[in-house]
Amino acid sequence: MTFYDEIGGFPTMQKIVAKFYEGVATDDVLRPMYPEEDLGPAEERFLHFLVQYWGGPTTYSEQRGHPRLRMRHAPFAVDAVARDRWLQHFRAALDSVDLTPEQDAQFWGYVTHAANFMVNTPD
């Protein structure tokens, strides 16, 4: 059983990502990093990335190829403030679903590592 299956599969991932993007939609630091008027496409890409990362279907790679996260984020100035806002919204998203403390810690560990890795602009 994958972590994806363990936490409830697609419905759980969809709820996490939807809650995350609710926060992003009104965030004055993060929203400008999403050039599309509608956040829907970004939300869908992120959903499929997380689904695949945690052991679900490989839709992300089939549609977009290798994630190349740093390259895809390179056009945007990601500093400590942006990282912290991103993590704030992701924390709210994880808090919106029913994960065990161990599952929450595993997910949170990954996203905090990823958020730090995306920082490309020194303070």
C-alpha positions in Angstrom: 0.0 0.0 0.0 1.4 3.4 -1.0 1.2 6.5 1.2 -1.2 7.9 -1.4 -3.6 4.9 -0.7 -2.9 5.0 3.0 -4.2 8.6 3.4 -7.3 8.1 1.3 -6.1 8.5 -2.3 -7.4 11.0 -4.8 -10.2 12.5 -2.7 -7.8 13.4 0.2 -5.2 14.8 -2.2 -7.8 16.8 -3.9 -9.1 18.3 -0.7 -5.5 19.2 0.4 -4.7 20.9 -2.8 -8.0 22.7 -3.0 -7.6 24.1 0.5 -4.0 25.1 -0.3 -5.1 27.1 -3.4 -7.9 28.8 -1.4 -5.1 30.4 0.5 -2.9 31.1 -2.5 -5.8 32.8 -4.3 -5.9 35.7 -1.8 -2.2 35.8 -0.9 -0.5 39.1 -1.9 2.9 37.5 -2.1 2.1 34.2 -3.8 -0.8 35.1 -6.1 1.4 37.2 -8.5 3.6 34.1 -9.1 0.6 32.5 -10.8 0.3 34.3 -14.2 -2.8 32.5 -15.3 -6.0 34.4 -14.5 -7.6 31.2 -13.3 -5.7 29.1 -10.7 -7.4 26.0 -11.9 -4.7 24.7 -14.2 -2.0 25.3 -11.6 -4.1 23.5 -9.0 -4.6 20.6 -11.3 -0.9 20.3 -12.1 0.0 20.4 -8.4 -2.6 17.9 -7.6 -1.3 15.4 -10.1 2.3 16.1 -9.0 1.5 15.2 -5.4 -0.6 12.2 -6.4 2.3 10.8 -8.4 4.9 11.7 -5.8 3.0 9.8 -3.1 2.4 6.7 -5.2 -0.8 7.3 -7.1 -1.3 7.4 -10.9 1.5 8.8 -13.0 -0.7 11.4 -14.8 1.7 14.2 -14.0 4.6 12.6 -15.9 2.5 11.5 -18.7 1.2 15.0 -19.3 4.3 17.1 -18.3 7.3 14.9 -18.3 9.9 15.1 -15.5 8.9 17.5 -12.7 12.0 19.7 -13.0 10.7 21.7 -10.0 13.6 24.2 -9.7 13.6 24.9 -13.4 9.9 25.4 -13.5 10.0 27.8 -10.6 13.2 29.6 -11.7 11.3 32.5 -13.4 9.8 33.5 -10.1 11.6 35.1 -7.2 11.1 32.7 -4.4 12.4 34.1 -1.1 12.0 33.2 2.5 8.8 35.2 2.8 7.2 33.4 -0.2 8.4 30.1 1.2 6.9 30.8 4.6 3.5 31.9 3.0 3.5 28.8 0.9 4.1 26.7 4.0 1.4 28.6 5.9 -1.2 27.7 3.3 0.0 24.1 3.1 -0.2 23.7 6.9 -3.8 24.9 6.7 -4.4 22.4 3.9 -3.0 19.5 5.9 -5.0 20.5 8.9 -8.1 20.3 6.8 -7.9 16.5 6.3 -7.9 13.6 8.7 -4.3 12.3 8.8 -2.7 10.4 11.6 0.1 12.3 13.4 2.6 10.0 11.6 1.1 10.7 8.1 0.9 14.4 8.8 4.6 14.4 9.9 5.6 12.5 6.8 3.7 14.9 4.5 4.8 18.0 6.3 8.4 16.8 6.3 8.3 16.5 2.5 6.7 19.9 1.9 9.0 21.8 4.2 12.0 20.2 2.5 10.5 21.0 -1.0 9.7 24.6 0.0 13.2 25.2 1.2 14.6 23.7 -2.0 12.5 26.1 -4.1 14.0 29.2 -2.5 16.1 30.9 -5.3 16.3 34.5 -4.1 18.4 35.4 -1.0 16.9 37.8 1.5 
